[in-house]
Amino acid sequence: MKVEPADVMGVNETKDFSMTNPLATETLKQLRIIISAVRQHFRALEEACGVSGAQIWILSAVAETPGITVSQLGKTLSVHVSTVSNMLDKLAKAGLVERLRREDDRRVVNLQLTAEGQAVLARAPQPLTGLVPHALENLPEPALIRLNEDLALLIQQMQYVDHGNANKPLSVLVR
């Protein structure tokens, strides 16, 4: 006797195992395209530069604003300061970023790229901020508003949602 997946689960209906709404299916396909493109871009970054996509984003933000502080960098990237600090430790250890303490206030740490950090950044495929942040920045405001509202509705329909992931780099989440 052949056992169907629904029978194994003790469920007599199969509606949870297949999508019946064609628009939902097409939307899922679009999400797959986005996720695949993001993964490909991060792989290309890692192959070209030897560092992660999130680290390239940090390098580009430091290059754009030399002397930026760790807390300013966290706000710029929309990630938690401790996440930025941990990634900066790796970048500093690799000789790509320098932490400079201000003479007038030793508590303040300013960041700048080293020559090696600039060289790594020069090899990086564009966009340096990543595909999704770049695309979001380029959407017209009405489309971005709709997308934000619609994604909030999608998240409400999902289980296993960890809102703490909102403050993590995308490159960490799509590995």
C-alpha positions as CSV (number, residue, x, y, z in Angstrom):
1,M,0.0,0.0,0.0
2,K,1.4,3.4,-1.0
3,V,1.3,5.9,1.8
4,E,0.7,9.5,0.9
5,P,2.4,12.3,2.8
6,A,-0.9,13.5,4.2
7,D,-1.5,9.9,5.6
8,V,1.9,9.9,7.3
9,M,1.1,13.2,9.0
10,G,-2.3,11.9,10.1
11,V,-4.0,14.5,7.9
12,N,-6.7,13.6,5.4
13,E,-6.6,16.8,3.4
14,T,-3.6,17.9,1.3
15,K,-4.3,21.6,1.1
16,D,-1.3,22.3,3.3
17,F,1.0,20.4,0.9
18,S,0.2,22.2,-2.3
19,M,-0.5,25.8,-3.3
20,T,-3.8,26.3,-5.0
21,N,-3.7,30.0,-5.6
22,P,-1.8,30.8,-8.8
23,L,-0.9,34.3,-7.6
24,A,0.5,32.9,-4.4
25,T,2.6,30.4,-6.5
26,E,3.9,33.2,-8.8
27,T,4.7,35.4,-5.7
28,L,6.6,32.4,-4.2
29,K,8.6,32.1,-7.4
30,Q,9.5,35.8,-7.3
31,L,10.8,35.3,-3.7
32,R,12.9,32.4,-4.9
33,I,14.4,34.6,-7.6
34,I,15.2,37.3,-5.1
35,I,16.8,34.8,-2.6
36,S,18.8,33.2,-5.4
37,A,20.1,36.5,-6.7
38,V,21.1,37.6,-3.2
39,R,23.0,34.3,-2.6
40,Q,24.8,34.6,-6.0
41,H,25.8,38.2,-5.3
42,F,27.2,37.3,-1.8
43,R,29.1,34.4,-3.3
44,A,30.6,36.7,-6.0
45,L,31.6,39.1,-3.3
46,E,33.2,36.4,-1.2
47,E,35.1,35.0,-4.2
48,A,36.3,38.4,-5.4
49,C,37.2,39.9,-2.0
50,G,37.6,37.0,0.5
51,V,35.2,38.6,2.9
52,S,31.4,38.4,3.4
53,G,28.8,40.6,1.9
54,A,28.1,42.2,5.3
55,Q,31.8,43.0,5.7
56,I,31.8,44.6,2.3
57,W,28.8,46.7,3.3
58,I,30.7,47.8,6.4
59,L,33.8,48.6,4.4
60,S,31.8,50.7,1.9
61,A,30.0,52.6,4.7
62,V,33.3,53.4,6.4
63,A,34.8,54.5,3.0
64,E,31.8,56.7,2.4
65,T,32.0,58.3,5.9
66,P,35.6,58.2,7.1
67,G,35.8,58.6,10.8
68,I,32.3,57.1,11.4
69,T,31.7,55.7,14.9
70,V,30.6,52.2,15.6
71,S,27.1,53.4,16.8
72,Q,26.7,55.6,13.7
73,L,27.7,52.6,11.5
74,G,25.1,50.4,13.2
75,K,22.4,53.0,12.5
76,T,23.6,53.5,8.9
77,L,23.4,49.7,8.2
78,S,20.3,49.2,10.4
79,V,22.0,46.4,12.4
80,H,22.7,46.0,16.1
81,V,25.8,47.7,17.4
82,S,27.1,44.5,18.9
83,T,26.8,42.8,15.4
84,V,28.7,45.6,13.8
85,S,31.4,45.5,16.6
86,N,31.9,41.7,16.1
87,M,32.3,42.2,12.3
88,L,34.7,45.1,12.9
89,D,36.8,42.9,15.1
90,K,37.3,40.5,12.1
91,L,37.9,43.3,9.7
92,A,40.5,44.9,12.0
93,K,42.2,41.6,12.6
94,A,42.4,41.1,8.8
95,G,44.0,44.6,8.5
96,L,41.1,46.1,6.5
97,V,39.8,48.7,9.1
98,E,41.5,50.8,11.7
99,R,39.9,51.9,15.0
100,L,41.2,55.3,16.0
101,R,40.5,56.8,19.4
102,R,40.0,60.5,19.6
103,E,42.4,62.6,21.6
104,D,39.8,64.7,23.2
105,D,37.6,61.8,24.2
106,R,39.2,58.3,24.4
107,R,35.8,56.6,24.7
108,V,34.9,57.6,21.1
109,V,36.3,55.2,18.4
110,N,36.4,56.4,14.8
111,L,36.8,54.0,11.9
112,Q,38.7,54.3,8.7
113,L,39.8,51.9,6.0
114,T,43.4,50.8,5.6
115,A,45.0,50.7,2.2
116,E,44.3,47.0,2.1
117,G,40.6,47.6,3.0
118,Q,40.4,50.1,0.1
119,A,41.9,47.5,-2.2
120,V,39.4,44.9,-1.2
121,L,36.6,47.3,-1.7
122,A,37.8,48.2,-5.2
123,R,37.6,44.5,-6.2
124,A,34.0,44.1,-4.9
125,P,31.2,43.6,-7.5
126,Q,28.5,46.3,-7.3
127,P,26.3,47.2,-5.6
128,L,28.3,47.3,-2.4
129,T,25.3,47.7,-0.2
130,G,23.9,44.4,-1.5
131,L,21.2,43.7,-4.0
132,V,18.1,44.0,-1.8
133,P,19.1,47.3,0.0
134,H,20.1,48.8,-3.3
135,A,16.8,47.8,-5.0
136,L,14.8,49.0,-2.0
137,E,16.6,52.4,-2.1
138,N,15.7,52.7,-5.8
139,L,12.0,51.9,-5.5
140,P,9.6,54.8,-5.8
141,E,8.2,55.8,-2.4
142,P,4.6,54.6,-3.1
143,A,5.9,51.2,-4.1
144,L,8.1,51.0,-1.1
145,I,5.2,51.9,1.2
146,R,3.0,49.2,-0.4
147,L,5.8,46.6,-0.2
148,N,6.5,47.4,3.5
149,E,2.8,47.1,4.4
150,D,2.4,43.8,2.4
151,L,5.5,42.3,3.9
152,A,4.2,43.1,7.3
153,L,1.0,41.2,6.4
154,L,3.0,38.3,5.1
155,I,5.0,38.1,8.3
156,Q,1.8,38.1,10.3
157,Q,0.8,34.9,8.5
158,M,4.0,33.1,9.2
159,Q,5.1,30.9,12.1
160,Y,8.7,30.7,13.5
161,V,9.2,34.4,13.0
162,D,12.2,35.8,15.0
163,H,11.9,39.6,14.9
164,G,15.5,39.8,16.2
165,N,16.6,38.9,12.7
166,A,15.5,42.3,11.5
167,N,18.8,43.6,12.9
168,K,21.1,41.1,11.3
169,P,22.8,41.4,8.0
170,L,21.0,39.7,5.1
171,S,24.2,37.8,4.2
172,V,24.1,36.1,7.6
173,L,20.5,35.0,7.1
174,V,20.6,33.6,3.5
175,R,23.6,31.3,3.8
